[in-house]
Amino acid sequence: MSYKIEFLQKAKRDLKKVDRVMQVVIKEKIITLAENPEVLKTNIKPLKGEFKNKFRLRVRDYRVIFQIENQTVTILIVAIGHRKEVYS
């Protein structure tokens, strides 16, 4: 199953703040997530607390916070940031 990817405006701004090399790596991981999430299953974990019903994808020291929209088979990218800052 392949997913459609959508970004919140905040996530687009977050991605622009990351250096260019990491932007490419993060984009590649997001594409892999959409095409074959099973490959990344060791890097994906469900979140708790205020991020309930969301997941995180680990990409080196960065995290991609996303949720799955079941009715539209869409992965909605909520936030992207360094692991020290993305959860705040």
N, C-alpha and C positions, 0 to 999 in steps of 0.2 A: 504494500500500500504506500502510495506517495502522498505527501501532504503539501498543501499550499502554504507559503510563508507570508505573513503580514507583520509589519513593524508598527508599534506605537510611535508617535512623534518623538517621545522621550527617548526611546531606544535608538532611533536614528541619530539624535543629537549625541547620545552616549557613544555610539560607534564612531562618530566623527572626532571625538576627543581622544580616541585611542591612536597610538602611532600607526603609520601606514603598514608596516610589516605585520603587526598583530591584526589589523583590520582584515588583511587578506586571509590570515589563518582562521580568524573567527568566521568570516564569510564562507570559507570552505567547509568548516564544521557545521554551520547552519544548513548549507546545501546537503551535506551528508545526512543531517538530521531529518531533512524533508524527504530525501530519497530512500534512505534505509536506516531508520533509527536503531535497529537491532545491533548495528555495528558499534554504536556509541553507548550501549547499555551500561557499561562499567563507569561511564562519565556522567550519567544522568541519575539524579536523585530527586525524590519528591521533597518539597519544602513544608515547613510547619509554621504555626503562628499566623502572623499577618499575611504571609505568602501562601496560605493554605490553598490547595488546588492548583498550585503552580509547581514547576520543576526547574532545576538548574542544570545547565550543561557546563561542565568544566573544560576550559580551554586554556591550558597552562595556568597562569596566575589570574586569569579573567574568568568571569562567570556570565553566562547568558541565561537570564530568567525568562521562562516562557510558560504558556499554558496551551492546552489543546482544546480547540473548539470542536466538540464532537459532532455537532450537527452539520458543520460545513467542511469537516476534515481539514482544518486549518491550524497551523501552529502560529500563535500570536506571540511575537517577541516583545516582552514587556520592558526589560532593562538589560543593559550591558555595562559591565564595569569591572574594575579590579576587585579581587576577592575581599579586600579590606574595606571597600566602600560600597559595594553594590547592595548590600543588605540593609543599609541605613536609610 
